[in-house]
Amino acid sequence: MEGQPQVVPLRSSEVPEDDPAVFAALCSAHRDCLPLPQPTSRAASTVAREPARTPADPRTATELAEDLYTSSTSLRRAFRTETGLAFSEWRTRLRLNHSLELLGQGHLVSVVAARVGFVSADGYILAFRRHFGETPGAYTKRSTDPYAAVG
């Protein structure tokens, strides 16, 4: 009809909710997210969807490769070539990025560590500090305290 505003759908049904590109786009909106390049080959992008869907997925690159009937060497090489990161580093960044949202929701550090797949809270805290330059507790305090940046 002329003169009627056209309704444009806000969400395409062609993009699955667990699409790594959607996760990456949502994550990049968070100001503190680590860069997380997405792999492009079929095998590597298929493997990338699993941790994006379930960050705590404990399967190794070898186990994920076996599920796709591909070699772990090929999978690791694809991740390194396509993202510039080793699979383990890529997954750590994905987990840490996911943890930012959980910390923002007020979850305890130990709960966040478990929900994103770290074996221990100490391991999570060390990885968080290595990548963000502060502990998750300090990050949460700074993020939620309106006066923290004033000095």
N, C-alpha and C positions, 0 to 999 in steps of 0.2 A: 504494500500500500504506500502510495506517495504521501510524504509528510509525516509518516510514522517513523519513530526512531528504530534503527535496526538493532536487534538484540544480538550481542556478540557473546558467545560462551566464554566464561572465564577460564575454563579448564578443558583441555582437549582430552577426549576419551582414548586417543591414540597413544598417550604417554603413560606407561604403567607407573603406579605409585612407588615402586621400588627401583625405579630407573636411577642409576648412579649419577647421571647428569642432573636430575632433579635434586638429589641429595647435595651435590656439589654446588648447585645454584643457591639452595637454601642456606648451606653452610657459608658460602661466600658473603652472604648478607650479614653474617655475624662479624663484627669488626675485628675480633681476635683470632679468627680461624686461620689455621695453617694452610698454605697452598697445597692443593690436592689434585694434581693433574689426573685426568681419567685416561685409562688405556683405550686403544682403539681397535685392536685386533679382536676377532670373535672370541677366542679362548680367554684372553686376558680380561676383556670386558665382561664376559660371563662370570668369571671368577670374582671380579670386582663387585658384582651385584650381591654376592652372598654376604660379605662383611658389611656392605652398606645396608642391607636388610637387617642383619643381626650382627652388630659389632662384636658381641661376645663369642661368636662362632670360634671354637678352639681349633678347628682344622688347620693343619699346616699347608703350605703351598704344595707340598708333595701330595697330600691327601686330596686337596682340591683339584689338582691336575689329574689324579687317578680317576676322580669322578667324571672328568671330561674325556678320559681315554687319550690324554696327551702327556708328554713328558714334563717333569717338573723343571728340567733344565730349559726347555723351550718356554715354559710359562714364566720362569724367573727372568729369562733373557727379554721376553716381550715386555714385562713390567719395567725393566731397567731402560730399554730402548724407548718405549712409548711414554713413560712418565718421568724418566730421569731418576727414579727412586727404586731401590730394592723393594721387593714385595713386603718384607717385614717392616721397613720404614714407612711404606705407603699405608699399611694396615695400622701402624702405630699412630700416624697422623689422622687417619680416619677415626680411630677410637678417641684420640684426644679432642678432635673437633666435635665429636658427638658428646663428649663429656662436658663441654662448655654449656650446652643446653641443659643438661641434667643439673649441673652446679647452679645454673641460673634459676632452676625450679626449686632450689633449696635442699636438694638431696645431700646427705652426708657423704664425705669423701670416700669412706669405705664402701658405701652403697654404689656410688658412681663407679669406682674402680671395678667392682664385680660386674656391674651391668654393662660395662663397655669391654670386658674381657681381660682385664689384668688379673694375674694370678694372685697378687697381693696389693694391698693399699700402698705399701712402701714402694713397690715397683712403679705403680701409677704416679705417685708423688715425684719420684726421681725422673720419670719420663716427662711429666708435666713441667717440672722445673727446668729440665734440659731444653725443652722446646719454647716455653713461655717466659722463662727467667724468674719465675716465682712459684711458690707452692699453690696448690688448688685452694687452700684455705685463705692465703693472702689474696689470691685472685678474686675469690668470692667476696671477701671483705671490701676490697677496692671497688669491685663492680656494683656492690649494693649500698656502699656508704657514699651518700651525695657529697660529703665533705672530704673524702679521701684524696681527691685530686687538688683540693685547695691547700696551699701551703705557703 
